[in-house]
């Protein structure tokens, strides 16, 4: 029987979380290189034994805060090497900058240990791991800030790694917006959920990546200078665009409600031709007088009015939202605590897709039934960005309340991956137990809140005003 299947007695929640983290460490050739996504003896899917790039991020920050940078360095190097494992698909080539979603150790016939990566070629639904490169760069930035090891970032391998990713993100495409265009399921929500296009979470991560590369990429050759210039420009236009066009509060909703449509030409107000008829019924009563948020997705004729937690919280943390908008987003949490936090912090998105919308947008995905998993489930891992965003905005009280709620419940429930129900009161129907990032989310939140460590490891926009660029 898995040791973890029996709950250890007399351990504090933090000690239990630590034990889970230690047990999840993956070694390769005697070196720690990452952590398995879950330690449940009955895994919901075999790839939860993999180390996912996005899942390792909170674990890595926990290690950095504890002055244990070696595993983080090994992980950064390992992922960089794994990029060469990409298989060529006949007829099209995946850009060499793409990093895998996850990796694991395999035994060869002659007993040797090899690392095997998943570039979306094994993942359920074959989804593209767009956010991996962003989490990797953010982690490199945090590692360098914490250790001062600029040498690592300046090696040819690492410079090349960053340059390739940046080239890919800044490439000319058919796009007319400053936001990044991605396919469905290319980030934490790695299933079909109507999140293709320009989802907020990807834009917040993109913004964080651009700021980080400016710290790490030297300007000693023409290619780098050109890339730096493009990144600087993109930061400005992306920030202005998101702050204006993704923002929603009661005033903005009134404007959209009264929008004229079919406006032609450069002076149009309703630039994206959003039809007022697309405003969902739940919204006008739900949006508070004082409070607002960045909408989930935006494109031609399309505003996804759902509230997505991670995108909003990272937008606060990285300075993509203005300070006023950040306060408004946190006000939304206080006004709608039951909806957005409920019994277990934090709701991944609100509201859930139901009925025909669920059928159409998820393809009738039973795992993403209404108020479950990605479709309105509550995810303990999202505690850390909530705590970080609240602390950054001086709303320590919110961080403390959410933290206590999670702390009281997670160990008893054996660290579920997610919770179900409008209020998040039920352990997720198909959730793993002993999900590593549920434990590292709590550990990192504790370091941020109690030990006052780690907030300085995130990229923060130097611009703090509210104005447009
Ligand atoms: C699920 C989640 C994804 C996570 C993975 C491993 O696929 O949707 O965000 O990285 O599990 O925990």
Boltz pocket constraint, residues with backbone or C-beta under 6 A from the ligand:
constraints:
  - pocket:
      binder: B
      contacts: [[A, 37], [A, 48], [A, 52], [A, 54], [A, 55], [A, 187], [A, 188], [A, 189], [A, 190]]
      max_distance: 6.0
